[in-house]
Amino acid sequence: MALRDQLRIMVVDDMSTSRGLITQALDSFGIRNVASTDNGATALKAMETAPVHLVISDYNMPEMDGLKLLQSLRTAPKTKGVGFILITGRAERQIIEYGKKLGMNNFLKKPFDPNDLRKCIEAVVGRL
């Protein structure tokens, strides 16, 4: 069974268009086990009952931004090992450095090309 058939991904973005673009790209890679939500708090709640291998999260969201989500994931025993990719239109050095300090595995700047998303994911989980 290929990695893409086993991989469970959570897409977190407050913009439905962005969630759709990411989900569509994942589908084109053959990744079918994808959940999505519009903020970090609901993502954490969903992962309590349906664990994932990888979180792909926007940075700038209301309620809980991507880095606060990452921090919550890294401090909880059940989710500290979950892969984390930050997707942001604001790829400023301080955001990226803080993300790395918190344990971010990779990041991608918006707008992105699906091939770049694939490379970004493969750098974290291995070849799809």
Secondary structure, 3 states (H helix, E strand, C coil): CCHHHHCCEEEECCCHHHHHHHHHHHHHCCCCCEEEECCHHHHHHHHHHCCCCEEEEECCCCCCCHHHHHHHHHHCCCCCCCEEEEEECCCCHHHHHHHHHHCCCEEEECCCCHHHHHHHHHHHHCCC
